[in-house]
Amino acid sequence: MTTISSIDQQFDVLIIGSGAAGLSLALRLADHASVAVISKNRLEEGSTFYAQGGISAVLKPGDSFDSHIEDTLAAGVGLCDPAAVKFTVEQAPQNIQWLIDLGVPFTTDQHRDGKRDFHLTREGGHSHRRVIHAADATGKALSTTLVTHARHHNNISLFENRIAIDIITGKKLKQHSDTVHGAYILNRDTEKVETFRSRCVVLATGGANKVYLYTTNPDGSTGDGIAMAWRAGAEVANMEFMQFHPTCLFHPEAKSFLITEAVRGEGGKLLLPNGEQFMHRFDSRGELAPRDIVARAIDYEMKRLGSEFVYLDISHKPAAFIKSHFPTIYKRCLEFGYDMTKEPIPVVPAAHYTCGGVKTDLNGSTNIKGLYAIGETAFTGLHGANRMASNSLLECLVYAEAACQDILGQLKQKATLPTIPHWDESQVTDSDEEVVVTHNWHELRQFMWDYVGIVRTNKRLARAKSRVNLLLNEIDEYYGNFKVTNDLIELRNLAVVADLIIQSAIARKESRGLHYSLDYPEASSTDTAKNTVLCPQTK
């Protein structure tokens, strides 16, 4: 790793985001190209680090690619791209092996003959045990391993505590081409805007779940990549499909601490406050139904009973089993006064995953030359109307590998980067009204939770659209008059993403997967189901 502090940088590839997708791509590229990785906070602070579950892949006899494909298509409720699903599933084993070779410490079982084998768990939507994991902290193990390798590679330059403002394209430079040439980046330590020039820009900034009042995601999940791509002219798709994780710890100080789906996969039961099971009334698969069904069932029961939460109970399992399989969750619950080996724990749904995103092909390439999107930022067609558990980290790995090959092909074509003007702050001042940013931030997340949440109506969506229009105008005016700050950049991006979610939800006149409307409670014919694709020129 090299450390550079100049305000003007040039690299072959600029990767914005330091999670599983961004760092996997950086490591695959670094032997052949100069790579810059931009991290909003410390490298380990993204969603990857906090992922508890695991990575799905066909790794044992008895399972098959066809089964994994079938399960994924079923979870996606008619909107998955079969080619994307097949491609991802078939590339999974080699990507898991790549991680094993890097040294990711996946959990193993010891058999009676003394041999050890990787432990595979099962999560909602899967018909087999195919989720490889590192106890209940897979993301931490994965992130730590990738970061360690990235820090020791001389061709990877890591820039922490920086946030991207906008992508620089030919059109932004008054050229006829919309080819990407780099990005403007705010250094949060110096409060100066830096110019990064590059042949290719990769958006790996994660999802946009901070647009909701309650979320499992870290504070940085503000949809930066999606918003920047949209402003640059990239297409986005299926933004109405925001996944709510069914089970987050309910406690005023827990900040929506995630209780992994693997708890239900290993036999955990959802209970009403009176101790009654209820999932069998909503789906024959019970607790192992896909997340959208489980989240709506919990939401329904909470509203029906006027309850703030339901319970998740795995205390019928041996205490040693619970502590060994879920050590992080067990310890965290104890901190809040809950012993999951002896009692059920209170849970609620919270915004968890962005199934839509920047529209790409199977190489992660967008409709803008040189611009790529991978991981949760992207819409590849894998998830459809609902993401199946543990397919997300897999998508990061597979499309990082695919994007690497495509980018290396692009870099072989000789091209000269144009001169890019430095960021101009001559016409703006420091803000003396920071309360405007704070107020708009809270208002946005509140009305998105109230009007564009797990269950939607035409009237709620119309109210949300009216409010987001006002906010967008107010934020644009503020942005044009004051120096950029981290909070202003995030608010600007969240407002754009909120508008995209609302537009997409209004356009879908049915209920399908994660989008449920009381005005259109039935799904349309599967034969007529289609993705919601938004183009910037038609907004």
N, C-alpha and C positions, 0 to 999 in steps of 0.2 A: 504494500500500500504506500502511496505517496501523498503527502499533505501539501496543498497549494492554497494560497490566500489571495492571489491577484483578482481584480475585479472583472477581468476579461479572460475567459478560458476557451480552449478548443480541444475537442475530442472526436474520435470516430463515432462514438455512440454515447448519448446522454440518456441515462435511465432515471426516471423520476419515481422514486419509491424503493424502499429497502426491505420489503417482506420476502416471502418465499418466491414470488414471481420475479421480482427485480434482482435479487441476489443470485438466484439460479441462473438467470440469463447472463448476469455479469461474469459469473465463474465460467460459463460455457464460452463466452466471447473472448475472455481476457488473454488467451494464448494467441489470439489472432488480431486483436484490435485494442486501441486505447479506449477505456471505459470510465465514465464518470457516473457515480451513483449519488443521487440527492436524497437525503433523509430529513423529514420534517423535524424529527426530534433525534434522540439517540437511535442508533441502528436497530436496537432491540425493542423499540416502543410501538411497533405496528400491530395490526390484528393477528399476524402470524404468531407472534410471541405468545399471545394469550389463547390461542386455539387449544382446546382440550382434547377433542376427539381423535381423529387419525386420518389416514389416507387410504382410500378404497382401491383395491387392485385384486385381480385374480392371481392368487399365489399358491393355492393348494389343490390337489386332486379332488374331484367332486364338484368343484366350481368350474365355471366356463365363461369365456368372453360373451357368448350368447346370453347367458343368464344375467351378467352385469349390464349388458346393453338393454335387455328386456326390462330390468328393474328401473334403469335410468329413464327409459322412454315412458314407463308407467307413471313415474313420479312427475315427469314433465307435462303430463296431461295433454298430449297431442301437439305440443309446440316445440319439442326438441328437434334439432336437425339430425336425422339418422346418421348422416356422414360424419358430423362432428362427434356424435356419441361413439360410433364405431372407432374412429380415429383415436379418441382419447382413451377408451378402454383398452385398445390393442397396444397402445404405447405405455400403459401403466407399469407393467412388470419391469421393463428396462429402466424406467425412471426411479422405481423403488430401489433397484439394484444400484443405481448411481448414488442414491442417498446412503445406502449401506456401505458402499465403497468410500464415501466421504467420512463415514464414522458416526452417523446418526444412531444413537443408542436405543433402538426399538426393543420393546418388552419381549422377553422369551419365556417359554415354558420348559421345565425339565421333565422328561418322560421317565417311565420306570426303568428303561434300559440305560438311563444316564444321559441320553442325547438331549440336546436343547433345540427348540424350534421356535420360530416367531409366533407369539400369541396373536391371534386374530379375533377381533370382537365383531359384533353385529349391531347395526343401527337401523333406524326406521327406514323402510322402503327396500332394504336389502333382503334377498331370499337366502343368502349364505353368510357365513362369517368370512368377511374379506377386508376388514378394516385393520390395517397394521398401525400400531400406536406405540408411544413411549409413555406407559402408565396413563395418567389423565392429564399429561402436560406435553403432548406431542409437539405443539407449536413452539414451546420453549426449547425443546431438544433440537428441533429442526432449525430454528432461528439461530441458536447459539452455534451450531455447527457451521451453518452458512456464513455467519458473521466472522467466525474464526478464520475460515479459509479466505474470505474476501480481504480481511485485514492483512494477510500475509502474501497477497499477490501484487507484484510490482506494477502490473498494468491496470490495476483498478484504483481509481482515486475516489475516496469517500468524503462526502461533504455533508456533515451533520448539522442539525439545527437550522435548516434552510427550507423555505417553502416556495414552490414555483408560482409565478404570477400569471404568465401567459406564454403560449408557444409562439415562436417567431416563424412566420411563413413568408413565401415570396410576395403574397398579396399584401401582407403587413408592411413589406418593404417597397410597395408600389410596383412590384413586378407582375408580369402576366401569369407566371406559374404559381401554384399554391404549394410548391415543394417546401418541406420543413427545413429550417436552417439552425434551429436551436431554441433557447427559451430564456426568459428573464426570470431571475431567481432572487428572492429576498433573503439576505443573510440576517437571521433573527438576532444574532449576537451584536453585529455592527450596525444594524438597521439600514444597511446600504443594499442597493439593487445591483446584482452582478449579471453579466452577460455571458451565457454559455453558448458557444457555437458548436454544431455537430452535424454530421452527415445524416444521422438517424436519431430520432427521439422516441423513447419508449415510455408509455404511461403505465405505471404499475403502482398506482397510488391507493389501491384498495377501493372500498365501497363508500356509500353515502348515507350510512344509517344514522349519523348524527343529526340528520334532518328531522328525526323524531325525538320527542321528549324523553322517551325511555329506550335505551339501546344497550346491547351487550358489548358494543364496540368501544375501543379507546377514543379519546377526544379528537384524534387526528382524522377520523373517518368522515371527512366533510365533502366527499365527492369532487375533489380538486381535479383529477384527471378527466372525469366526464365533463365537467364544466369547461375546462380549458379546450378540450377537443371540440365541444359544441361551438364555442366562440371562434375556433379556428376553421370551422366548416365541415367537421366530421359528422357522419350520421350516428344516431344513437337508436337503440331498440329495446323494447319490452321493459321500460322503466316503471310500468305499473306493478311489476312483480317484485315487491319488496318482502323478503321473508322475515317473519317474526318467529324467533326461537320460542318454543312453548314453555320452557322451564328455566327461569332465572330466579335466583334466591330472592325472596321477598323480605327485605329489611331496609329501614330508612337509611342505614349507613353502608349497605352492601354495594351500592352503585350498580345494580343489575348484574351481580356476579353470576356467570353462566354455570348451569348444571348440565354437563354434557349429556347428549342423547344416549351415550353408552350406558348410563345408569338405567334407563328404560330397556336398553338392549340386553342388559344382564339381569332383568327381571323386576325392575322398579315399577311400582303401580301408582297411578294417579288416583287421588281420593278427594271426595268432597269434604267440607269441614266436619261432617258427621261420620266420616270414615267410610263412606260408600264409594265403591268403584263406579265409574261412569263411561269410560272410553268405549266399552262394548256396545253402548247405545248409538255411537256415532260411526263406528267402522269395525268390521269383523276382525281386523288386525289388532284392534285394541291399542295398547301403548306403542306398538310398532308401526302404526299408520304413519304416512308422510307428515312432515311438520305442519303443513298448512291445515290439514284436517285436525291435528292435535291442538294447534293454536286456536282455531275457531271453536273447537269443543270447549276448551278452557274458558275462552272469552264468553261463550254462550252461558256456561254454568255460572261464571262470576256475575254476569249481568242478571241472570234469572234469580240468583240468590242474594244479590246485593253484597257479595263477598269481595274482599280485596285480593284474595288469593285462593289457590287450592293446594293440596298436599301431594308430595312425591315420596313414596315409601319403599325403601329397599332394606328395611331393618329385619326382614325375615331371613336375609342371607347371613352367613356367619360373619362375625365382626372382623375376623382376620382377612376374609375375602374382600370385604368393603375397604379396609385400610390398605390392602396391597394393590387393589385395582383403581381406587380413587383417592390416593393419598392427599392430593392438593385440595380436592373438594372437601374431604373429611376434615382436614385441618382448618380450612376457611370457615366451614359451617360451625365448628367448635368455637371459633373466635366470636361468632355472633350468638352463641348460646344454644346451638342445635347439635345434638349427637346423632348422626344419621345411622349409627349402628344400633340405636335403641328406639328411635322415634322418627316419624315422618317429618319432612322439612317443607316449609311454605314456599310456593313458587308462583310466578306470574310470567306471561309472555312479554317479550321486548324485541324491538327491531334488531335484526341480526345479520342479514345478508342481502346484497343488491344483485338480483338475478339478471337484470338488464345491464346495459352499459354501452360503451363505444363499439359500434358494429365492426367486426373484423372477419377476415377469412381464416382458413385453417393454419395460416402462418402468423396470425396476430396482426396482419397488415390492415390498415384502414383505407378509406377512400382518398386520403391525402398522402401523396408520395413521401416516403421516409418516416411517416408517423405510424407507430405501432401501439397496441394496447394489449396487455396480458393480465391475467388474474381477475380479481373481482371487478376491476375497472372495465373489463371487456365484456361484450356480448358475442360469444362464439357460436351459440346455438346448442351448447351442451345441456343447459339447465331447463330450457323451455319455460313453462309456467310455474315451475317449482324445482328448487335444487334438492337433489337427494343427498343425504348426509355423507360427509367425507369425500364428496366428489370435487370440493372446492380446492383443497390443497393439491389434489391430483391435477386439476386444470392448470394451476400455476406452473407445475413442473413440466407438463406435456407441452404447453404452448410456449414456455420459455425455450425449450429445446427446439421447437419448430421455428420460432422467431429467430433464433440464433442462426440457423441455416439460411434463412431468407435474407437476413441482414448481411451476413458474410458475402452473399451473392451480390447484394446492392453495393457493398464497399469495393468490390472488384471493378466497378464502373468508375472511371476517373471523373472527378468533378471538383470544381473550385468553389469554396464557400464564399459568399459575398460579404462585404463589409457591413457590419450591423451597428447602428447608432447606439450609444449608451442610453440608458434610461434617463428620461428628461423630467426633472422635478422642479424646473424653473417657474412653473405656473401654479404650483400648489403650496399649501402651508401646513404646518402642524395643526391637528384638530384640537379644538377646545370643547368639542361636543361628543366625547367618547361614549356618553350615555346613549346616544342614538344607536350606535352599533350594538351595545348591550341590550337595549330594549327590543330592537328588531330581531336580534338573535333569539331571544326568548319567545317573542310573538310568533315567529316562523315555526319553531319547533312545537309550540303549543297547538297552533291550528292544524299543523300536519298530523299530530297525534289525534286530535279530536275529529277531523274531517276526512283524513286520507289514511286511516289506520287499517285494522284487520277486517272491519266491515264498513262498506261505503254505500252512499246513496247519491243520486244525481244532485239533490239539494246541497248535501255536504260538499261535494266536489265543486259546485258552482260558487259556494261561499269561499272555498279555499282558493279558487282561481281569481276571484275578485281581490282577495287580500294579497296574494302573491304579486299581482300586477302592480298594486300600490307600492309594495316593498321594493320590487325591481326598479321602479322609477326613482324612489327615494335613495336607494343604494347607489344607483348610477350617478345621481347628482352629487352625492357625498363622495364617491370615488373620484369624480372629476375635479374636486376642489381641495382634497387633503392628501397628504403623504400616505402611502400604503403602509399598513401594519398587518401583522399576522391575523388579528381578529377580523379586520376589514376584508382581507383576501378570502378567509374562510366563509364569512357571511355572504360575500358576493357569490362564491361558488355554491353555497347551500341554497341560496335563493334561485339560482339557475336550475339546480338539480330538482328542487321542489316543483318548479314550474314544469319541468320535463315529466316528472311523476304524475302531476295533476293532468297535464295534456294527454298523456298516455292512458290514464285511468278513465278520463272522459270519453276517449275514442273507443274503448272496449265496451261494447253493448252486450255483455254476457258475464257470467261468473265462471272463472276457470282458474284452477290452481290457487295462487296466492292472491288473486284479485277476486273479491267476493262483493257483489252488489245486491242490495235488497230490491232494487228496481229491476234487475235482470238476474234472478236467482238460478236460472238454468244455463248450462253450457250450450253453445251452438253446436251444430254438427261438426264432428272431428274433421270431416272432409273439407269444410270451409274455414277451419281454424287457421289463423295467420298471425304473424308477428306484427307488433306495432312499431313501425319504423318512422322516425322523425328526421326530417332533413332541415338544416339550418335556414335555407333559403325560403322554406315554406312555413316557418314558424309564425 
